[in-house]
């Protein structure tokens, strides 16, 4: 006769619940410790809860370029603004289009919100232009002109003088307070280069054309009348300037004005820009690296400029039509540039940030700025938390009334889930910029129902096994595989819905989707590593194993069938062939 088969243990196996509980305990301790080490004991709050600034920007097109305001350029502007704001470390900033020509920027209250406001609308169109004439920023008499009527270097005291004793660029003596980049410096090429006698592209050679004569006279008149002390005048001077034009421009602080030749190197040729502190000179600087093409252009123009007299050996770095620096060039320079001057760490970071992430495809005008207080959001949060507390209380009452002792396991699981959710939200603030807003709070409240649903599925499977006549310990293990499949399918559907919602939506709705997805994943972790192991341990206690009326697992209350036989009688075979 064949040897009898060994009986299998309960489906699912009891495993080692202590290991799972130790693992989740270690995770909770590590997350809590990391939260305090990161000095982030509370989650970051979004603009609706913490308050902040809401900025409305209106796109402006240049004359004859009205078609430039289109969906493609607006979407590109939104992306660049988002990168600039994120580069400053401002979390939960929202940048989105409104209508065809407006962009709304919501910046939460914080240390960097003021910087973000300054940068979101900065076009960051950078050009390197040769300097033709320099004067004080206030209106001046018509400067002396050559026979052609074109601007020539001014002989006034405001005109800079070259410092031939230096191989790198030297400061402009007439503009010692040029805003973010008061004095300029460009890294000199270590390779000696002979002086060139050629002149820059934008020279002052007389033109035989009457149109050129008229244009030069107009430019000369415009330069003389320009008042750089007025912000409106500075903006008007920069408006509509093309890279190929000879233009007038003001310094960023308005204390100097320039006539600048056509652009020789565009800001699009800047490959990278970083702010740093020069220990030797004790000042903040911005270092720029050019592309291969930009490096060639930069070397070519500095070779030409180094042979010119002052101020025509100056190189103006014009950002959005304003000169942030105008260093002198005394030798051929390499393909990297250094902007230095009266930078602070913040202003250096600001300039490097806008240069790194590129120029906006459109110009924007600040239409309105609204300060958002946290009072309204706080009231809504309070109402939401009250609603969540009421919902949680109803869940607890239901669990206690229907499941009795099993409610203790459910409440402990909810507590563990709450701790994990809170610590993760706190840590994700500095890690990925996550900020808690009202929709995110709603997502966390909805997660209570998802977590409670997982408990109910498992408890009902266990009770079904008891109704079939099994004792508690095998019932707990046999119910687990069936409950596990149901829980995973349910959570997968919830997570998939959250993922789709996160991808197809923008703004605050993404906060709801992110929180819902996060808590759904945590539900799986808690059920597998806490709820199931605790249930296994509880099944070994007399209170639950004996089916106490208050345990929630009383066989009589559940209508259990008679106990199942542990083994079956094997009848002797009647047919000799079967023996």
Secondary structure, DSSP 8 states (H G I E B T S, - for coil): ----------TT----HHHHHHHHHHHHHHHHHHHHHTT--S--B-HHHH-EEEEEEEEE--TT-GGG-SHHHHHHHHHHHHHHHHHTT-TT-EEEEETTTEEEEEEESSTTHHHHHHHHT----EEEEEEEEEEESS--S---B-TT--B----STTS----TT-SS----TT-TT-GGGSS-B--B-SS---------SS-----S-HHHHHHHHHHHHHHHH--TTSHHHHHHHHTT--TTS-EEEEETTSSEEEEEEEEEEEGGGEEEEEEEEETTTTEEEEEEEE-HHHHHHHHHHHHHHTTS-TTTTEEEEEETTEEEEEEE--S-B-SEEEEEEEE-HHHHHHHHHHHHS---SSEEEEEEEEEE-HHHHHHHHHHHHHHHHHHHHHHHHHHHHHHTTHHHHHHHHHHHHHHHHHHHHHHHHHHH---B-HHHHHHHHHHHHHHHHHHHHHHHHHHHHHHTT--HHHHHHHHHHHHHHHHHHHHHHHHHHHHHHHHH--THHHHHHHHHHHHHHHHHHHIIIIIHHHHHHHTTSHHHHTT-TTTT--HHHHT--S---SS------SSGGG-
